Amino acid sequence: WLSKPKTRFSGHSPIAMLSTSQGTRQVEEVLIQLAEGLVF
C-alpha cells in the first residue's frame, strides 16, 4: 500500500508523500480514517 501510487495523493505513493511535512499529514489523515473505518 505504501509504495503504490494513489489517486488521492495526485498519483504519488504514500511513501513518497512522507518526504514533506504536508504530505506526512495527508498520509496520517488517511491512516486515521482507515483505523476509524471511514475509508473503504
Distance bins in CASP14 RR format, pairs under 12 A and 6 or more apart:
PFRMAT RR
TARGET T0000
AUTHOR 0000-0000-0000
RMODE 2
METHOD distances of the structure
MODEL  1
1 9 0 0 0 0 0 1 0 0 0 0 0
1 13 0 0 0 0 1 0 0 0 0 0 0
1 14 1 0 0 1 0 0 0 0 0 0 0
1 15 0 0 0 0 1 0 0 0 0 0 0
1 27 0 0 0 0 0 1 0 0 0 0 0
1 30 0 0 0 0 1 0 0 0 0 0 0
1 31 0 0 0 0 1 0 0 0 0 0 0
1 34 0 0 0 0 1 0 0 0 0 0 0
1 39 0 0 0 0 0 1 0 0 0 0 0
2 9 0 0 0 0 0 1 0 0 0 0 0
2 12 0 0 0 0 0 1 0 0 0 0 0
2 13 1 0 0 1 0 0 0 0 0 0 0
2 14 1 0 1 0 0 0 0 0 0 0 0
2 15 1 0 1 0 0 0 0 0 0 0 0
2 16 0 0 0 0 1 0 0 0 0 0 0
2 17 0 0 0 0 1 0 0 0 0 0 0
2 18 0 0 0 0 1 0 0 0 0 0 0
2 27 0 0 0 0 1 0 0 0 0 0 0
2 30 0 0 0 0 0 1 0 0 0 0 0
2 31 0 0 0 0 0 1 0 0 0 0 0
3 12 0 0 0 0 0 1 0 0 0 0 0
3 13 1 0 1 0 0 0 0 0 0 0 0
3 14 1 0 0 1 0 0 0 0 0 0 0
3 15 1 0 1 0 0 0 0 0 0 0 0
3 16 0 0 0 0 1 0 0 0 0 0 0
3 17 0 0 0 0 0 1 0 0 0 0 0
3 18 0 0 0 0 0 1 0 0 0 0 0
4 11 0 0 0 0 1 0 0 0 0 0 0
4 12 0 0 0 0 0 1 0 0 0 0 0
4 13 1 0 1 0 0 0 0 0 0 0 0
4 14 0 0 0 0 1 0 0 0 0 0 0
4 15 0 0 0 0 1 0 0 0 0 0 0
4 16 0 0 0 0 0 1 0 0 0 0 0
5 11 1 0 1 0 0 0 0 0 0 0 0
5 12 1 0 0 1 0 0 0 0 0 0 0
5 13 1 0 1 0 0 0 0 0 0 0 0
5 14 0 0 0 0 1 0 0 0 0 0 0
5 15 0 0 0 0 0 1 0 0 0 0 0
5 16 0 0 0 0 1 0 0 0 0 0 0
5 17 0 0 0 0 0 1 0 0 0 0 0
6 12 1 0 0 1 0 0 0 0 0 0 0
6 13 1 0 0 1 0 0 0 0 0 0 0
6 14 1 0 0 1 0 0 0 0 0 0 0
6 15 0 0 0 0 0 1 0 0 0 0 0
6 16 0 0 0 0 1 0 0 0 0 0 0
6 17 0 0 0 0 1 0 0 0 0 0 0
6 23 0 0 0 0 0 1 0 0 0 0 0
6 26 0 0 0 0 1 0 0 0 0 0 0
6 27 0 0 0 0 1 0 0 0 0 0 0
6 30 0 0 0 0 1 0 0 0 0 0 0
6 39 0 0 0 0 0 1 0 0 0 0 0
7 13 0 0 0 0 0 1 0 0 0 0 0
7 14 0 0 0 0 0 1 0 0 0 0 0
7 30 0 0 0 0 0 1 0 0 0 0 0
8 14 0 0 0 0 1 0 0 0 0 0 0
8 17 0 0 0 0 1 0 0 0 0 0 0
8 23 0 0 0 0 0 1 0 0 0 0 0
8 26 1 0 0 1 0 0 0 0 0 0 0
8 27 0 0 0 0 1 0 0 0 0 0 0
8 29 0 0 0 0 1 0 0 0 0 0 0
8 30 1 0 0 1 0 0 0 0 0 0 0
8 33 0 0 0 0 0 1 0 0 0 0 0
8 34 0 0 0 0 0 1 0 0 0 0 0
8 39 0 0 0 0 1 0 0 0 0 0 0
9 15 0 0 0 0 0 1 0 0 0 0 0
9 16 1 0 0 1 0 0 0 0 0 0 0
9 17 1 0 1 0 0 0 0 0 0 0 0
9 18 0 0 0 0 0 1 0 0 0 0 0
9 19 0 0 0 0 0 1 0 0 0 0 0
9 20 0 0 0 0 0 1 0 0 0 0 0
9 22 0 0 0 0 0 1 0 0 0 0 0
9 23 1 0 0 1 0 0 0 0 0 0 0
9 24 0 0 0 0 0 1 0 0 0 0 0
9 25 0 0 0 0 0 1 0 0 0 0 0
9 26 1 0 0 1 0 0 0 0 0 0 0
9 27 1 0 0 1 0 0 0 0 0 0 0
9 29 0 0 0 0 0 1 0 0 0 0 0
9 30 0 0 0 0 1 0 0 0 0 0 0
10 16 0 0 0 0 0 1 0 0 0 0 0
10 17 0 0 0 0 1 0 0 0 0 0 0
10 23 0 0 0 0 0 1 0 0 0 0 0
10 26 0 0 0 0 0 1 0 0 0 0 0
11 17 0 0 0 0 1 0 0 0 0 0 0
12 18 0 0 0 0 0 1 0 0 0 0 0
12 19 0 0 0 0 1 0 0 0 0 0 0
12 20 0 0 0 0 0 1 0 0 0 0 0
12 22 0 0 0 0 0 1 0 0 0 0 0
12 23 0 0 0 0 1 0 0 0 0 0 0
12 26 0 0 0 0 1 0 0 0 0 0 0
12 27 0 0 0 0 1 0 0 0 0 0 0
13 19 0 0 0 0 0 1 0 0 0 0 0
13 23 0 0 0 0 0 1 0 0 0 0 0
13 27 0 0 0 0 1 0 0 0 0 0 0
14 23 0 0 0 0 1 0 0 0 0 0 0
14 24 0 0 0 0 1 0 0 0 0 0 0
14 25 0 0 0 0 0 1 0 0 0 0 0
14 26 0 0 0 0 1 0 0 0 0 0 0
14 27 1 0 1 0 0 0 0 0 0 0 0
14 28 0 0 0 0 1 0 0 0 0 0 0
14 29 0 0 0 0 0 1 0 0 0 0 0
14 30 1 0 0 1 0 0 0 0 0 0 0
14 31 0 0 0 0 1 0 0 0 0 0 0
14 34 0 0 0 0 0 1 0 0 0 0 0
15 23 0 0 0 0 0 1 0 0 0 0 0
15 24 0 0 0 0 0 1 0 0 0 0 0
15 27 0 0 0 0 1 0 0 0 0 0 0
16 23 0 0 0 0 1 0 0 0 0 0 0
16 24 0 0 0 0 0 1 0 0 0 0 0
16 26 0 0 0 0 0 1 0 0 0 0 0
16 27 0 0 0 0 1 0 0 0 0 0 0
17 23 1 0 1 0 0 0 0 0 0 0 0
17 24 1 0 0 1 0 0 0 0 0 0 0
17 25 0 0 0 0 1 0 0 0 0 0 0
17 26 1 0 1 0 0 0 0 0 0 0 0
17 27 1 0 1 0 0 0 0 0 0 0 0
17 28 0 0 0 0 1 0 0 0 0 0 0
17 29 0 0 0 0 0 1 0 0 0 0 0
17 30 0 0 0 0 1 0 0 0 0 0 0
17 31 0 0 0 0 0 1 0 0 0 0 0
18 24 1 0 1 0 0 0 0 0 0 0 0
18 25 0 0 0 0 0 1 0 0 0 0 0
18 26 0 0 0 0 1 0 0 0 0 0 0
18 27 1 0 0 1 0 0 0 0 0 0 0
18 28 0 0 0 0 1 0 0 0 0 0 0
18 30 0 0 0 0 0 1 0 0 0 0 0
18 31 0 0 0 0 0 1 0 0 0 0 0
19 26 0 0 0 0 0 1 0 0 0 0 0
19 27 0 0 0 0 0 1 0 0 0 0 0
20 26 0 0 0 0 1 0 0 0 0 0 0
20 27 0 0 0 0 0 1 0 0 0 0 0
21 27 0 0 0 0 0 1 0 0 0 0 0
21 28 0 0 0 0 0 1 0 0 0 0 0
22 28 0 0 0 0 0 1 0 0 0 0 0
22 29 0 0 0 0 0 1 0 0 0 0 0
23 29 0 0 0 0 1 0 0 0 0 0 0
23 30 0 0 0 0 0 1 0 0 0 0 0
23 31 0 0 0 0 0 1 0 0 0 0 0
24 30 0 0 0 0 0 1 0 0 0 0 0
24 31 0 0 0 0 0 1 0 0 0 0 0
25 31 0 0 0 0 0 1 0 0 0 0 0
25 32 0 0 0 0 0 1 0 0 0 0 0
26 32 0 0 0 0 0 1 0 0 0 0 0
26 33 0 0 0 0 0 1 0 0 0 0 0
27 33 0 0 0 0 0 1 0 0 0 0 0
27 34 0 0 0 0 0 1 0 0 0 0 0
28 34 0 0 0 0 0 1 0 0 0 0 0
28 35 0 0 0 0 0 1 0 0 0 0 0
29 35 0 0 0 0 0 1 0 0 0 0 0
29 36 0 0 0 0 0 1 0 0 0 0 0
29 38 0 0 0 0 0 1 0 0 0 0 0
29 39 0 0 0 0 1 0 0 0 0 0 0
30 36 0 0 0 0 0 1 0 0 0 0 0
30 37 0 0 0 0 0 1 0 0 0 0 0
30 38 0 0 0 0 1 0 0 0 0 0 0
30 39 1 0 0 1 0 0 0 0 0 0 0
31 37 0 0 0 0 0 1 0 0 0 0 0
31 38 0 0 0 0 0 1 0 0 0 0 0
31 39 0 0 0 0 1 0 0 0 0 0 0
32 38 0 0 0 0 1 0 0 0 0 0 0
32 39 0 0 0 0 1 0 0 0 0 0 0
33 39 1 0 1 0 0 0 0 0 0 0 0
33 40 0 0 0 0 1 0 0 0 0 0 0
34 40 0 0 0 0 1 0 0 0 0 0 0
END
